[in-house]
Amino acid sequence: MGIITRTVIWTILAVIICFILVWGINRHRMQSLRTPDEITQPGPAIPANPEGNWPQFHGNQSQTGYVNGELPDSLKPVWKFKTGGGVKSSPAIVNNIVYIGSSDKHIHAIDVQTGKPLWSRLLDDEVETSPTVIDKVVYIGTLAGTLYALDSGTGAELWKFSTEDKLTGGVNWFRNAENNLYILAGSYDSILYCVDARAGKAVWQYETGNYINGSPAVDDKYCVFGGCDAIIHIINLTDGKKAGEIDTGAYIAASAAIRGGFVFIGNYEGELLKASLATHEIAWRYKINKSPFISSPAVTDSTVVIGGGDMNIHCIDILTGMARWTYKTLDAVNSSPVIVGTRVIAGSDDGRLYMLKLTDGKMIWSYETGRSITSSPAVANGMVVTGCDDGMVYCFK
C-alpha cells in the first residue's frame, strides 16, 4: 500500500470520527435543553396515534377527532354487542379492547376483534359520558354525578369522586412537571373539577355560571370548554385560574376542539366559532339556522367537519370559515364526526352511520341501524366502533 493511499484512508477515518463526536455532543445538548414541562405536560393534538389506540372522546386530549390512514370504500359489519339500554356513550379503544358506557348503568369492556365481553361493571346510574383510558385505568362518569376510576383489565373500582350533579361529557387529563396525572371533569353543578388520579381527591375546581355539558379540551397550557353560560372558558392547567373567556352569545352543549392555538366549538344558536386562545378574539363564525350544534367538530390542518341540528354534515375551510360542502341526512346530526385520512365518518339521528369523501362530501357508504346514533365513532387499527340508541355497540371494518 502506497503512502498516498494510506494518507487518504487515515484522512477519511479522521473525518468519520469527528462527525461521530460532533453528532454525539449535539444530541446530548438537544436532550439537555428539554425542560420537564416539555417531557411531562400534555402537548397539542397529534393527527395519528402510533399505538393504534383511541383512548378518549375524539381520540386525543385536544379532541380533534382526526387520524391518519385510510378506510375501504365499503365497511363490513364485524360484530354487534347488545347492552341493556341505549348507548349514547362514545367508545374508547385501547390495546384491542373497546370500553363503552350504556344507559343500563354499566360500563362494558369488549374484545375489538371478536365482540366478546371481557367484563362489565355496574355503576350508580346511567352512563352517557365517554370513557377515558390512560395508564391502565378507565375514568368514566355517570348521571348521578360520580366519577369512577376502574382497573382497565378487570373493572375493579380504584376510587370514586362525587360531584353535585350529573356528568354527561367525557373526562380529559394532563400531567404536571413532576409527571403526576390529573383528571378533568365538568359537571351539571357548573364546576370543572381537577382530580388527582392517584388519590381521587380534587386539587382545584373552577366554577362557571351554568351547566357544563361537554368534554374539556386540553393543550400544553390550557383546559378549554364551553358551558351553558354561553362562555368558552380558558383555564390554566397548573392552578385552575382563569386565563381568559369568550362570550359566544348562546349556551354551549358541545365539546371543544383545539388546533394550532385556536379553539373550535358550536353553540345552541347554530354558530360554529373559531377563536384564538392567545387573544381571545373570534376569528370567524359559521352560521346555520337556529338549529343547535350538539355535535363537536373534527379538525385537520385545513378543514373543520361538524354535524348540525339542521340535519347536515358541514365541512368548513379552517382559514376562512366558509363552507366547502354540506351533506344532508334525514335527521339531526348530534353525533360528532371523525376524519380518517380522506374519509368522514358520522352518525345521525336518522339511524344511519355515514362515510363521506372529505374532498367533496359525496356519500360512499352508509349502514342503517334503525335507531338514532348520537354516540360518536372511535377508529383504531382500521376498526370503526360506535354505539346506538338501540342498545347495540357496532363494529365495522
Buried (B, 14 or more C-beta within 10 A) or exposed (E): EEEEEEEEEEEEEEEEEEEEEEEEEEEEEEEEEEEEEEEBBBEBBBBBBEEBBBBBBBBBBBBBBBBEBEBEEEBEEBBBBBBEBBBBBBBBBBBBBBBBBBBBBBBBBBBBBEBEEBBBBEBBBBBBBBBBBBEEBBBBBBBBBBBBBBBBBEBEEBBBBEBEBBBBBBBBBBBBEEEEBBBBBBBBBBBBBBBBBBEBEBBBBBEBEBBBBBBBBBBBBBBBBBBBBBBBBBBBBBEBEEBBBBEBEBBBBBBBBBBBEBBBBBBBBBBBBBBBBEEBEBBBBBEBEEBBBBBBBBBBEEBBBBBBBBBBBBBBBBEEBEBBBBBEBEBBBBBBBBBBBEBBBBBBBBBBBBBBBBEEBEBBBBBEBEBBBBBBBBBBBBBBBBBBBBBBBBBBB
